[in-house]
Amino acid sequence: MAKLHDRLASQIPALRDGMHALVKEHGNKVISEVTIAQTFGGMRGVKGLICDTSVVEPDTGLVIRNIPIAQLANKLPEEVFYLLLTGELPDAEALADLQGDLRQRAQVPDYVWTVLRAMPEDSHPMTMFNTAILVMERESIFRKKYEQMHKEEYWEAALEDSLQLIAKLPGVAAGIYRLHYKKGEPIATNPQLDWGEDYAAMLGLPDPSGEFANLMRLYMTLHSDHEGGNVSAFSCHTVGSALSDPYYAVSAGMNGLAGPLHGLANQECLAFVLEMLEKFKGVPTDEQLRQYSWDRLKSGHVIPGYGHAVLRVTDPRFNAFHDFGARACAGDNIFKMVDAIFRIVPGVLKDQGKAKDPWPNVDAISGSLLYHFGLTEFDYYTVLFGVSRGLGLCAQLVINRALGTPITRPKSVSTEWLRSQSKSDRLAA
Ligand SMILES: CC(C)(COP(=O)(O)OP(=O)(O)OC[C@H]1O[C@@H](n2cnc3c(N)ncnc32)[C@H](O)[C@@H]1OP(=O)(O)O)[C@@H](O)C(=O)NCCC(=O)NCCS
């Protein structure tokens, strides 16, 4: 860990000074106002959080440390983790150092398997994943050292816990896949492989072309972070702000990821794709697809994989997966179906006029690619997402502990108070 740790140690004093100077000189400046509609509307668009790892703008999508995600599609997830934390891509030496560090920590403790095997068979894989994270909390250095640490040292303990967690997440997640779907015993980590490739290998699916490993690397990179206000990042941030250790905080983020409007959407999207292939005995005509989409909207359902709380263009992560699919599985009906939906659904959503963003998000394609490679168990997909998002959650936690970010505590107001205030011009404007 020397290279990553040392780079952070050299950067953190300037980060702290910069933050203090900004607050001291400009602390009273207003950057956001809040309307009554935003208060009832999930605080959409309210600027009240700092996240330096990545930003998501309506017209560009995900940008990690000033690099658009499209330019990172060929980078390893480990490189992206280093980038998230330090703002720099690692050189070969720093990358090898980080990979070596993760490999040393990759062994999943036996008690994790004991706990997972004891869980009811119908436990959701996300519940198993989160249970494994929580049961490993006993290892937390942050919690053990908390009483003795000066607060300037919190980030080091948070980094230590984060590296332990990130190193083990692929093994834990792959083991859950094998146990839950009765694929056999968990497969041991292979120190010859990189982080994403090792995860692919531990799942145990045949991969003669090596493309599944490529997909897993890409998947892990594309899902790693999505700024600070999404449900998993915000939940993790809030729990971490109470100085709960990274195991608790990441677990909180994962619980948010388990929701249908967040991480679960990719499985719903794949179900939508397969449903149509089944109903039309293959890829439907554009007219059939248009009608089917309208019927779904009229029955009160969303079109999964389309729309976004922030984006107003096609998600660049969708494009990166699309490029991969066009190269690796263009002939597969599933990929053709994803393509056909992309051609028709934005027009339907525009005609309906409700969704602010009629374009596909990353979930519109990710599940279909996994399915193509034999990872057909839908309810596992959020776990994959969780392994990847662990990178961003941990990076944000470490930085927040370095900056001494205080406990999250926005003010809530009552509906009655809003009613009484709504008569004021300023609020009603
Ligand atoms: C992602 C999502 C939750 C964003 O929600 P949001 O910020 O509230 O989106 P909007 O402001 O555009 O929503 C305005 C209206 O359009 C509707 N809408 C948005 N996306 C839609 C979609 N894909 N299909 C149908 N209707 C949609 C909303 O349900 C809402 O309807 P309402 O006014 O009746 O409640 C939403 O687009 C959605 O449910 N998409 C499908 C699920 C999905 O892909 N989730 C993964 C996100 S990464």
The ligand as a MOL file (V3000), in Angstrom:
LIG
                    3D

  0  0  0     0  0            999 V3000
M  V30 BEGIN CTAB
M  V30 COUNTS 48 50 0 0 0
M  V30 BEGIN ATOM
M  V30 1 C -34.1030 6.7770 -13.0300 0
M  V30 2 C -35.4130 7.3740 -12.5420 0
M  V30 3 C -35.7600 6.7450 -11.1750 0
M  V30 4 C -35.2280 8.8870 -12.3700 0
M  V30 5 O -36.3760 9.3910 -11.7260 0
M  V30 6 P -36.7630 10.9350 -11.7940 0
M  V30 7 O -35.5610 11.7660 -11.5760 0
M  V30 8 O -37.9070 11.1090 -10.8780 0
M  V30 9 O -37.2030 11.0810 -13.3250 0
M  V30 10 P -38.0850 12.2500 -13.9710 0
M  V30 11 O -37.9490 13.5170 -13.2090 0
M  V30 12 O -37.7420 12.2520 -15.4130 0
M  V30 13 O -39.5690 11.6940 -13.7590 0
M  V30 14 C -40.6810 12.4370 -14.2260 0
M  V30 15 C -41.7820 11.4670 -14.5890 0
M  V30 16 O -41.3510 10.6610 -15.6950 0
M  V30 17 C -41.4950 9.3120 -15.3710 0
M  V30 18 N -40.4200 8.5270 -15.9390 0
M  V30 19 C -39.0770 8.7300 -15.7640 0
M  V30 20 N -38.3990 7.7360 -16.3730 0
M  V30 21 C -39.3160 6.9240 -16.9270 0
M  V30 22 C -39.2210 5.7140 -17.6480 0
M  V30 23 N -38.0580 5.1270 -17.9110 0
M  V30 24 N -40.3640 5.1370 -18.0530 0
M  V30 25 C -41.5490 5.7080 -17.7920 0
M  V30 26 N -41.7180 6.8180 -17.0830 0
M  V30 27 C -40.5950 7.4170 -16.6630 0
M  V30 28 C -41.3820 9.2750 -13.8600 0
M  V30 29 O -41.9430 8.0760 -13.3280 0
M  V30 30 C -42.1480 10.5100 -13.4610 0
M  V30 31 O -43.5200 10.2130 -13.5450 0
M  V30 32 P -44.5730 10.8260 -12.4620 0
M  V30 33 O -44.4850 12.3040 -12.6800 0
M  V30 34 O -45.8700 10.2110 -12.8560 0
M  V30 35 O -44.0850 10.3980 -11.1160 0
M  V30 36 C -36.5440 7.1480 -13.5680 0
M  V30 37 O -36.1620 7.6750 -14.8190 0
M  V30 38 C -36.8990 5.6770 -13.7140 0
M  V30 39 O -37.7160 5.1570 -12.9360 0
M  V30 40 N -36.3100 4.9730 -14.7330 0
M  V30 41 C -36.5140 3.5850 -14.8910 0
M  V30 42 C -35.7380 2.7960 -13.8400 0
M  V30 43 C -34.2410 2.8730 -14.0710 0
M  V30 44 O -33.7580 2.7370 -15.2000 0
M  V30 45 N -33.4640 3.0590 -12.9770 0
M  V30 46 C -32.0000 3.0690 -13.0460 0
M  V30 47 C -31.4690 4.4340 -12.8250 0
M  V30 48 S -29.7430 4.5240 -13.0460 0
M  V30 END ATOM
M  V30 BEGIN BOND
M  V30 1 1 1 2
M  V30 2 1 2 3
M  V30 3 1 2 4
M  V30 4 1 2 36
M  V30 5 1 4 5
M  V30 6 1 5 6
M  V30 7 2 6 7
M  V30 8 1 6 8
M  V30 9 1 6 9
M  V30 10 1 9 10
M  V30 11 2 10 11
M  V30 12 1 10 12
M  V30 13 1 10 13
M  V30 14 1 13 14
M  V30 15 1 14 15
M  V30 16 1 15 16
M  V30 17 1 15 30
M  V30 18 1 16 17
M  V30 19 1 17 18
M  V30 20 1 17 28
M  V30 21 1 18 19
M  V30 22 1 18 27
M  V30 23 2 19 20
M  V30 24 1 20 21
M  V30 25 1 21 22
M  V30 26 2 21 27
M  V30 27 1 22 23
M  V30 28 2 22 24
M  V30 29 1 24 25
M  V30 30 2 25 26
M  V30 31 1 26 27
M  V30 32 1 28 29
M  V30 33 1 28 30
M  V30 34 1 30 31
M  V30 35 1 31 32
M  V30 36 2 32 33
M  V30 37 1 32 34
M  V30 38 1 32 35
M  V30 39 1 36 37
M  V30 40 1 36 38
M  V30 41 2 38 39
M  V30 42 1 38 40
M  V30 43 1 40 41
M  V30 44 1 41 42
M  V30 45 1 42 43
M  V30 46 2 43 44
M  V30 47 1 43 45
M  V30 48 1 45 46
M  V30 49 1 46 47
M  V30 50 1 47 48
M  V30 END BOND
M  V30 END CTAB
M  END
